[in-house]
Amino acid sequence: MKDGNPGRVDAGDRNSLARALVHDLRNAVAPIRNAVQLLRFRGGADADLASITDILDRQVKEIVRILDGLANDDRPGSGGLGSAANRNAHPAPSSATVRVARNILIVDDNAALLASLSAVLRDAGHEVKTAADGGEALALVQSWKPDFVLLDAQMPRMNGFEVAKQLRTLFPQSAMKLVLMSGSPPDETTLRGAERAGFDHYIDKIHDFTAFEKLLRDA
């Protein structure tokens, strides 16, 4: 606000509101993207279902394109944190892909994201558990040591960076990979902060699942 006028919003305020709105909308779209991937896994040879899935996928991509255009996002380049799963292209998984089963903990306060992403990963053959906040995640890893922990960047009480710092004091990189999940492509400052917190990789919540599977297989 400027000049004490409650009805006036300056450019900085508008940009902040726009970024917050885009972030929230991308978080809302992410479970839809996961549901589309689940349809791909379960549709098999059903041509009608495959056609519907392709339509949904194209529309999700278009929504994301519009949102990213509104936010004027510049996606970070490679380097630093692994970012193979950042792109929005979403091809169907190849049946020839060799999958490695992983123990994966997903930590996010978005119930729809937890349900949809965990379903996709379980269908891909992984063992998955979920936590709705950082405290729950820290308690869970004491009894169940996952190979990967996917941490939401923004959570109440304890954000993903704080959880990562505590996890990294307990488990070295060789024992547990930490993956930052964000509803918006982060800037270079955020990625550097993520590295300092102990993260190994970053993924956009609206991810390319094939690249995500490669990260889980090769890391």
C-alpha positions as CSV (number, residue, x, y, z in Angstrom):
1,M,0.0,0.0,0.0
2,K,1.1,3.6,-0.6
3,D,0.3,7.1,0.7
4,G,-1.9,5.7,3.4
5,N,-4.7,5.0,0.9
6,P,-6.2,1.6,1.7
7,G,-7.7,1.4,-1.8
8,R,-4.4,1.8,-3.6
9,V,-2.1,-1.2,-4.3
10,D,1.4,-0.5,-5.6
11,A,3.1,-2.6,-8.2
12,G,5.2,-4.5,-5.6
13,D,2.0,-5.5,-3.7
14,R,0.3,-6.6,-7.0
15,N,3.4,-8.7,-7.9
16,S,3.4,-10.3,-4.5
17,L,-0.3,-11.1,-4.7
18,A,0.1,-12.5,-8.2
19,R,3.0,-14.7,-7.1
20,A,1.0,-16.0,-4.1
21,L,-2.0,-16.7,-6.3
22,V,0.0,-18.5,-8.9
23,H,1.7,-20.6,-6.2
24,D,-1.7,-21.6,-4.7
25,L,-3.2,-22.4,-8.1
26,R,-0.1,-24.5,-9.0
27,N,-0.5,-26.4,-5.8
28,A,-4.1,-27.0,-6.7
29,V,-3.2,-28.3,-10.1
30,A,-0.4,-30.7,-8.9
31,P,-2.8,-33.4,-7.5
32,I,-4.7,-33.3,-10.9
33,R,-1.4,-33.9,-12.7
34,N,-0.8,-36.9,-10.3
35,A,-4.3,-38.2,-11.0
36,V,-3.6,-38.1,-14.7
37,Q,-0.4,-40.1,-14.2
38,L,-2.4,-42.6,-12.1
39,L,-4.9,-43.0,-15.0
40,R,-1.9,-43.7,-17.3
41,F,-0.7,-46.5,-15.0
42,R,-4.1,-48.1,-14.6
43,G,-5.6,-47.5,-18.0
44,G,-3.5,-50.1,-19.7
45,A,-4.7,-50.8,-23.3
46,D,-8.0,-49.0,-22.8
47,A,-8.0,-46.7,-25.9
48,D,-10.9,-44.5,-24.6
49,L,-9.3,-44.0,-21.3
50,A,-5.9,-43.2,-22.9
51,S,-7.6,-40.6,-25.1
52,I,-9.3,-38.9,-22.1
53,T,-6.0,-39.0,-20.2
54,D,-4.2,-37.2,-23.0
55,I,-6.9,-34.5,-23.1
56,L,-6.6,-34.0,-19.3
57,D,-2.8,-33.9,-19.6
58,R,-2.9,-31.3,-22.4
59,Q,-5.3,-29.1,-20.4
60,V,-3.1,-29.3,-17.3
61,K,-0.1,-28.3,-19.3
62,E,-2.0,-25.3,-20.8
63,I,-3.1,-24.2,-17.3
64,V,0.5,-24.4,-16.1
65,R,1.7,-22.5,-19.1
66,I,-0.8,-19.7,-18.4
67,L,0.1,-19.6,-14.7
68,D,3.8,-19.5,-15.3
69,G,3.3,-16.7,-17.9
70,L,1.3,-14.7,-15.4
71,A,4.0,-15.0,-12.8
72,N,6.7,-14.3,-15.4
73,D,8.6,-17.3,-13.9
74,D,12.1,-18.0,-15.2
75,R,12.8,-21.6,-14.5
76,P,16.2,-22.2,-12.9
77,G,18.9,-23.8,-15.1
78,S,20.7,-27.0,-14.3
79,G,23.5,-27.0,-11.8
80,G,23.5,-27.2,-8.1
81,L,20.5,-29.2,-6.9
82,G,19.5,-32.0,-9.3
83,S,16.6,-30.7,-11.4
84,A,15.9,-33.4,-14.0
85,A,12.2,-33.6,-12.8
86,N,11.5,-29.8,-13.2
87,R,10.0,-29.8,-16.7
88,N,6.3,-29.9,-17.5
89,A,6.5,-32.4,-20.4
90,H,4.7,-35.5,-19.1
91,P,5.1,-38.5,-21.4
92,A,3.6,-41.8,-20.5
93,P,6.1,-44.1,-18.7
94,S,7.8,-46.7,-20.9
95,S,7.2,-50.3,-20.1
96,A,10.8,-50.9,-20.9
97,T,12.0,-48.7,-18.1
98,V,13.7,-50.6,-15.3
99,R,12.3,-49.5,-12.0
100,V,14.0,-49.7,-8.6
101,A,11.7,-49.9,-5.6
102,R,12.4,-47.2,-3.0
103,N,11.2,-46.4,0.4
104,I,9.8,-42.8,0.1
105,L,8.4,-40.4,2.7
106,I,6.3,-37.6,1.4
107,V,5.9,-34.6,3.7
108,D,3.3,-32.0,2.8
109,D,0.4,-30.2,4.5
110,N,-1.7,-30.6,1.3
111,A,-3.9,-33.7,1.8
112,A,-4.8,-34.0,-1.9
113,L,-1.1,-33.8,-2.9
114,L,-0.2,-36.5,-0.4
115,A,-3.0,-38.8,-1.5
116,S,-2.4,-38.4,-5.3
117,L,1.4,-38.5,-5.3
118,S,1.6,-41.5,-2.9
119,A,-0.9,-43.4,-5.1
120,V,1.2,-42.8,-8.2
121,L,4.4,-43.8,-6.4
122,R,2.8,-47.0,-5.0
123,D,1.6,-47.9,-8.4
124,A,5.1,-47.5,-9.7
125,G,6.2,-50.1,-7.1
126,H,7.6,-47.9,-4.3
127,E,6.9,-48.3,-0.6
128,V,5.4,-44.9,0.5
129,K,4.5,-43.3,3.8
130,T,3.3,-39.8,4.3
131,A,3.5,-37.0,6.9
132,A,1.4,-33.9,7.1
133,D,4.0,-31.8,8.9
134,G,7.7,-31.7,9.8
135,G,7.2,-32.9,13.4
136,E,5.4,-36.0,12.2
137,A,8.1,-36.6,9.6
138,L,10.9,-36.4,12.1
139,A,9.2,-38.8,14.4
140,L,8.5,-41.3,11.5
141,V,12.1,-41.4,10.3
142,Q,13.2,-42.7,13.7
143,S,11.4,-46.0,13.2
144,W,11.4,-46.1,9.4
145,K,14.4,-44.9,7.5
146,P,13.3,-44.0,4.0
147,D,15.6,-43.8,1.0
148,F,14.1,-40.5,-0.1
149,V,12.2,-37.8,1.8
150,L,10.2,-35.4,-0.4
151,L,9.7,-32.2,1.5
152,D,7.3,-29.4,0.8
153,A,9.0,-26.0,0.9
154,Q,6.2,-24.2,2.7
155,M,4.5,-25.8,5.7
156,P,3.1,-24.4,8.9
157,R,5.2,-24.5,12.1
158,M,8.3,-26.1,10.5
159,N,9.0,-25.5,6.8
160,G,10.9,-27.9,4.6
161,F,14.2,-26.2,5.0
162,E,14.1,-26.6,8.8
163,V,13.1,-30.2,8.5
164,A,15.9,-30.9,6.0
165,K,18.5,-29.4,8.4
166,Q,17.4,-31.7,11.2
167,L,17.3,-34.7,9.0
168,R,20.7,-34.0,7.6
169,T,22.2,-34.0,11.1
170,L,20.7,-37.5,11.6
171,F,21.4,-39.1,8.2
172,P,24.2,-38.5,5.8
173,Q,23.6,-38.0,2.1
174,S,24.7,-41.5,1.4
175,A,21.9,-42.9,3.7
176,M,19.0,-40.6,2.7
177,K,18.3,-38.3,-0.2
178,L,16.3,-35.1,0.5
179,V,14.2,-33.7,-2.3
180,L,12.7,-30.2,-2.1
181,M,9.2,-30.0,-3.5
182,S,7.8,-26.6,-4.5
183,G,4.6,-25.3,-6.0
184,S,6.5,-22.7,-7.9
185,P,9.9,-22.9,-9.7
186,P,12.4,-21.4,-7.2
187,D,14.9,-18.8,-7.9
188,E,18.7,-19.3,-7.6
189,T,18.7,-17.9,-4.1
190,T,16.2,-20.5,-3.0
191,L,18.2,-23.3,-4.6
192,R,21.4,-22.2,-2.8
193,G,19.5,-22.1,0.5
194,A,18.2,-25.6,-0.2
195,E,21.7,-26.8,-0.8
196,R,22.8,-25.3,2.5
197,A,19.9,-27.0,4.3
198,G,21.0,-30.4,3.0
199,F,18.7,-31.0,0.0
200,D,20.1,-33.2,-2.8
201,H,17.4,-32.5,-5.4
202,Y,14.5,-30.3,-6.4
203,I,11.3,-31.1,-8.1
204,D,8.4,-29.0,-9.3
205,K,5.2,-30.4,-7.9
206,I,3.8,-30.4,-11.4
207,H,6.6,-32.7,-12.5
208,D,7.6,-34.9,-15.4
209,F,7.0,-38.3,-13.8
210,T,9.4,-40.1,-16.2
211,A,12.2,-37.8,-15.2
212,F,11.2,-38.2,-11.5
213,E,11.4,-42.0,-11.8
214,K,14.9,-41.6,-13.3
215,L,15.9,-39.5,-10.3
216,L,14.6,-42.2,-7.9
217,R,16.3,-45.0,-9.9
218,D,19.7,-43.4,-10.4
219,A,20.3,-41.3,-7.3
